[in-house]
């Protein structure tokens, strides 16, 4: 591996760690806000990222908890997705990239990316339905605007995972014949 590729790989590893930490902070903030909203409903107007769902909470707790559950689940899935990416980059040996661990991690990345996209799409439709019933959904769409991009990315990553899986099989067959 050339020195330039090694520097780029280490840079990507650092960027993945920064994104992972940021997503963990965001998911942790949403989780703490969720717990506070259960025990102290007066904090619903002052949620993380200036999210004011007090009108929805006062109108229907079921609507509030379902919308907030979507936000929380999507943020947790994004954090876990980047945990998988960080672990993949941490254990990846670029001199021998075709192994079972890498293949499994790439497959997991495709599944979690698809889950985020699908959940974002369902959340978007649910929020749209709540808007038709007169709920103020405010700036909630920013939490699930990229659902279709995640679904497309999941398809691309799944193709890469399939190619990697076949590469591992071919490498294992070659190792057995030598």
C-alpha positions in Angstrom: 0.0 0.0 0.0 1.4 3.4 -0.9 2.1 6.1 1.6 -0.6 8.4 0.2 -3.3 5.6 0.5 -2.2 5.0 4.1 -2.6 8.7 5.0 -6.0 8.8 3.3 -7.1 5.7 5.1 -6.0 7.1 8.5 -7.8 10.4 7.7 -11.0 8.5 6.9 -10.6 6.6 10.2 -10.3 9.9 12.1 -13.4 11.3 10.3 -15.4 8.2 11.0 -14.5 8.5 14.7 -15.5 12.2 14.7 -18.9 11.4 13.1 -19.4 8.5 15.5 -18.8 10.7 18.5 -21.1 13.4 17.2 -23.9 10.9 16.5 -23.4 9.4 20.0 -23.8 12.9 21.5 -26.9 13.5 19.5 -28.5 10.2 20.3 -27.6 10.6 24.0 -29.2 14.0 24.0 -32.3 12.7 22.4 -32.4 9.8 24.9 -32.0 12.1 27.9 -34.7 14.4 26.6 -37.0 11.4 26.1 -36.5 10.3 29.7 -37.0 13.9 30.9 -40.2 14.2 28.8 -41.6 11.1 30.6 -40.9 12.3 34.1 -40.9 16.1 33.6 -43.4 17.0 30.8 -42.6 20.7 31.3 -39.3 20.2 29.4 -41.1 19.1 26.2 -41.1 22.7 25.0 -37.3 22.9 25.4 -36.1 19.7 23.7 -32.7 19.2 22.1 -32.1 21.2 18.9 -34.9 23.7 19.8 -37.5 21.0 19.2 -40.8 22.3 20.6 -43.3 19.5 20.6 -45.4 20.9 23.5 -48.5 21.4 21.3 -48.3 17.8 20.1 -47.7 16.6 23.7 -50.7 18.5 25.1 -53.0 17.3 22.2 -51.9 13.6 22.2 -49.2 11.9 24.2 -49.5 8.9 21.8 -48.6 11.2 18.8 -45.8 12.8 20.7 -44.2 9.5 21.8 -44.6 7.9 18.4 -42.9 10.9 16.6 -40.2 11.2 19.3 -39.6 7.4 19.1 -38.9 7.7 15.4 -36.4 10.5 16.1 -34.7 8.5 18.8 -34.6 5.3 16.9 -33.1 6.9 13.8 -30.4 8.7 15.8 -29.6 5.5 17.7 -29.4 3.5 14.4 -27.1 6.1 12.8 -24.8 6.0 15.9 -24.6 2.2 15.7 -24.0 2.3 12.0 -21.0 4.4 12.5 -19.9 2.2 15.4 -19.8 -0.7 12.8 -17.9 1.5 10.4 -15.3 2.5 13.0 -14.9 -1.2 14.0 -14.5 -2.1 10.4 -11.8 0.5 9.8 -10.1 -0.4 13.1 -9.8 -4.2 12.2 -9.4 -3.9 8.5 -6.0 -5.2 7.2 -5.5 -3.5 3.8 -2.9 -6.1 2.8 -5.5 -8.8 3.1 -8.9 -7.2 3.0 -10.9 -10.2 1.9 -11.9 -12.0 5.1 -15.1 -13.0 6.8 -15.1 -10.2 9.3 -14.9 -7.5 6.7 -17.6 -9.2 4.6 -19.9 -9.5 7.6 -19.3 -5.9 8.6 -20.1 -4.6 5.2 -23.3 -6.7 5.1 -24.3 -5.3 8.5 -23.7 -1.8 7.2 -26.0 -2.4 4.3 -28.7 -3.8 6.6 -28.5 -0.9 9.1 -28.4 1.7 6.3 -31.6 0.1 4.8 -33.2 0.1 8.2 -32.5 3.8 8.7 -33.8 4.6 5.3 -37.0 2.6 5.7 -37.6 4.0 9.2 -37.0 7.5 7.9 -39.6 6.9 5.2 -42.2 5.6 7.6 -41.5 8.5 10.0 -41.9 11.0 7.1 -45.3 9.4 6.2 -46.4 9.3 9.8 -45.5 13.0 10.3 -47.3 13.9 7.1 -50.4 12.1 8.4 -50.2 13.9 11.8 -49.9 17.2 9.9 -53.2 16.3 8.1 -54.8 15.9 11.6 -53.7 19.4 12.6 -50.6 18.7 14.6 -47.8 21.2 14.3 -44.8 19.2 13.1 -42.6 22.2 12.8 -39.1 21.4 11.7 -39.4 17.6 12.2 -38.7 16.9 8.5 -35.0 17.6 9.0 -34.7 14.4 11.0 -35.8 12.1 8.1 -35.3 14.0 4.9 -32.6 11.7 3.6 -34.5 8.4 3.9 -34.4 7.7 0.2 -30.7 8.4 0.1 -30.1 5.9 2.8 -32.2 3.3 0.9 -30.1 3.9 -2.3 -26.9 3.8 -0.3 -28.0 0.5 1.3 -28.5 -1.0 -2.2 -25.0 0.1 -3.3 -23.4 -1.2 -0.1 -25.3 -4.5 -0.4 -23.8 -5.0 -3.9 -20.3 -4.3 -2.5 -21.0 -6.7 0.4 -22.0 -9.4 -2.1 -18.9 -8.8 -4.2 -16.8 -9.0 -1.0 -18.5 -12.2 0.1 -17.7 -13.8 -3.3 -14.1 -12.5 -3.0 -13.7 -14.2 0.3 -15.1 -17.5 -1.1 -12.7 -17.4 -4.0 -9.8 -16.5 -1.7 -10.6 -19.4 0.6 -10.8 -21.8 -2.4 -7.4 -20.6 -3.6 -5.9 -21.0 -0.1 -7.1 -24.6 0.0 -5.7 -25.5 -3.4 -2.2 -24.2 -2.6 
